[in-house]
């Protein structure tokens, strides 16, 4: 399994895209069992990233990220 974040600037803000791949025979066979937990984890991760980025932006919009 592999996951990659893609962050890009869009009109009015930023977009974060998470690409998740389950490869091989086991990935294919286990995906139906893993999908619900994986989707919940991704949603939690994206919510945390959104909260972090918005807090940084509102605290100091001209400073940017470290």
C-alpha positions as CSV (number, residue, x, y, z in Angstrom):
1,X,0.0,0.0,0.0
2,X,1.1,3.5,-0.7
3,X,-0.3,7.0,-0.1
4,X,0.7,10.4,-1.4
5,X,-0.5,13.9,-0.6
6,X,-0.8,16.4,-3.4
7,X,-1.3,20.0,-2.3
8,X,-2.0,22.8,-4.8
9,X,-3.2,26.3,-4.8
10,X,-6.7,26.9,-6.2
11,X,-8.9,30.0,-6.4
12,X,-9.8,31.0,-2.9
13,X,-7.5,28.6,-1.0
14,X,-5.7,25.3,-1.2
15,X,-6.7,21.8,-2.2
16,X,-5.3,18.7,-0.6
17,X,-5.7,15.4,-2.5
18,X,-4.7,12.1,-1.0
19,X,-4.0,9.3,-3.4
20,X,-4.2,5.9,-1.8
21,X,-3.2,2.7,-3.6
22,X,-3.6,-0.9,-2.5
23,X,-1.5,-3.0,-4.9
24,X,-1.1,-6.6,-5.6
25,X,-3.3,-9.6,-5.0
26,X,-3.5,-9.1,-1.3
27,X,-4.4,-5.4,-1.7
28,X,-7.2,-6.4,-4.1
29,X,-8.5,-9.2,-1.9
30,X,-8.3,-7.3,1.4
31,X,-9.6,-3.9,0.1
32,X,-13.3,-4.7,0.8
33,X,-12.4,-5.5,4.4
34,X,-10.0,-2.5,4.8
35,X,-12.0,0.1,3.0
36,X,-14.3,1.3,5.8
37,X,-11.5,1.8,8.3
38,X,-9.2,3.3,5.7
39,X,-11.8,5.8,4.6
40,X,-12.4,6.9,8.2
41,X,-8.7,7.3,8.8
42,X,-8.3,9.4,5.7
43,X,-11.2,11.6,6.7
44,X,-9.7,12.1,10.2
45,X,-6.3,12.9,8.7
46,X,-7.8,15.4,6.3
47,X,-9.8,17.1,9.0
48,X,-6.7,17.4,11.2
49,X,-4.7,18.8,8.3
50,X,-7.4,21.3,7.5
51,X,-7.6,22.4,11.1
52,X,-3.8,22.8,11.3
53,X,-3.6,24.8,8.1
54,X,-6.5,27.1,9.0
55,X,-5.1,27.8,12.4
56,X,-1.7,28.7,10.9
57,X,-3.3,30.9,8.3
58,X,-5.4,32.8,10.8
59,X,-2.6,33.2,13.3
60,X,-0.2,34.8,10.8
61,X,-1.4,34.9,7.1
62,X,1.7,36.7,5.8
63,X,4.2,34.5,7.6
64,X,3.4,31.3,5.7
65,X,4.3,27.8,7.0
66,X,7.6,26.8,8.5
